[in-house]
Amino acid sequence: MDARLRDTLAAIDAVNAEDPNRLVVRGEERPKALGEAELATDWVTQLVPEPSAALLLAVRAHHLRRWTIPRSTYPDGRAGYLRWRRDLHDVHADDVAVIMGEHGWDDATVTRVQDIIRKRGLGRINDAELQAFEDALCLVFIETQYDALAGRLADETMTNVVDKTLKKMSAQGQALAATLR
């Protein structure tokens, strides 16, 4: 890993470490955004032996400053949830572009990172990095939120959540998900 990538990841981690929300990650309490970013990075490196700088930056910044825009600021229901998620993708993409600019990244790489974070083309184009990104996020969801959701949701609803999650994943991602249960 070159110095610029290492320094940019450290800058992203510093922002993620500001998250006031907490998450227990493999037995250790961490700032939620930082813990999720670290887990997602671990999953990406299992999915892609030599991930590009763009993929590493995108996965590390996928929840950058998410805590600043709570879900409660959007209307209830699916439409409100989807709008919140779309707006968050734009915030994460814009914020990481600033950090990358401070570290001298070229426009093409910045745009690629933003496209990955925004999931541009997911399900419509054959993009192995974008699919690895989605797989990693799904794996983090399963690892960190599955048990809590299973305790809150009815069995049928939970089955639907699992089915929808698995449908978004590649065969490789699904195989890794099977190791979590």
N, C-alpha and C positions, 0 to 999 in steps of 0.2 A: 504494500500500500504506500503510495507516495505521500509526501509531506502535506501537499495541498489538500488531498482527500482526507487525510487524518485530521488536519486542522479544521476543515469544514465540518466533519462529523462531530468534532469536539464542540464547535460553536453551536451546532444543532442540539447536541446533548445538553449544553449549558442552558439553552432555552427550555428544553423538555424537563430539565431538573427543577424548573420554577413551578411546575404543576402542583397546586396545593392538594390535589386528590391523591390518594394513596392506593397502592395495589401490592398484594403479596405475590412476588415473582420467585418461584422455586424456593420458597421458604424465607425470602428476604423482603421486607417492606421497602418499596421504592416509590418515587413520584410516578403517578400512573402513566403519563406520556413517555417518560424515560423507560420505564419497565416494558411497556408495549413495544417501543422502538427497538429495544435490545432483543426482546423475544423475536420480533419480526425479522431482525437481522440474522439471528441464529437460524430461523427457518429458511430464509432466503439462501444462506450459505449451504444448507443441506439440499435445497432444491437445485441450485445452480453452483457448481463447483468453483467457477471463476466469475462471479457477478461483476457487471460493469460498474463504473463509478456512479453512473446515473441511477442504476437500480439501488445501489447501496444508499445513496443520498435520498432517494424517494422513500425507501422503506424506513429510513431513520426519521424523516420529516413528515410522515403520513398523518400524525396527530399534533403537529406543531401549533402550540397555543390553542388547542381545542377547548381547553377549560375556560377561555375568555368568552365563548359564545355558548351558553348553556342551552340545552334542548328546550328548557322551559320558556325561552324567549320566542318560541315558534308555536303556532297553533297545534292543538292536539290532533291526533289522527295520522294516517299514512301520508297524506299530502304534505302536512306540516313537517313530518319527519324527513321525507324525501327532499324537501326544500332546504331544511337545516343541513342535511348531509351534503347536498350540492354546494351550498354556500360555504360549508367548511372546507370542501376540496379546494375552492378558490382561495380561501384564506391561507390554507397550508401551502398551496402552490405559490402564492404571492410572497408569503413570508420567507419561504426557502429561497426564492429568487433573490431577495435582498441579501441574505446570508451568502449565497453563492457569488453574488456580485462583489461582495466585500473580500472574497477570496480569489477573485480573478478568473472565474469560470467563463468559458465562451458561451455565446448566445444559444448555440445549437444544443449544448449540454443542459443549459438551464431550461430550455423549452422541452427537452426530452424528460427531464425530471418532473416538470410541471404536468406534462401529458400523462406520465405514469401515475402521479398522485391523483389526477382528475379521472383516471381510468379511461382515457380516450381510446375508443376502439375496442374495448373489452367485449368479447363475444361476437364481434363483427370482423375482426382481422386476426390473422395468425401472428401473434406477438408473444414469443416465449417469455420475455422479461415481464411483460404486463401480466401474463398468466401466473408467473412465479410470485409477483407482487400480490396478486389476489389470493393465491394459495397461502402465502405467508400470513396475510391478514386474517384469513379464515382460520388458520391454525392457531393464531394468537387468540381469536375469539373462542375457539373450542377450549383451549388451555386455560383461559382466564375467566370466562363467563358462563361456560356450559353448566357447571354445577349449580351456580346461583340461579340461573334461569330455570333449570329443571326443578328446583325447589319451589319456584314461583308460578310456573305455568302448568296448565292442564296437560295431561299426556298427549292428547291429540295436537294441541298447539305446539308442544315441544317437538313432536315428530315432524310437523310442518317446518319448524325452524331448522332442524337438522337436515331435512330433505333439501330445502332451499340452499343451505350452506354447501352441502355436498355437490349440488348441481353446478355451483359456481367454480368448483375445483377441478383440476386436472386429475388424471388417474394417479400420477405421482403424489399429488397433494392429498388425495383421498387415502392412499396407502399410508402416508405419514399420519393422517388423522386417526386411522385405525390403531396406531400405536399408542394413542393417548387414552384409550378406554380400556 
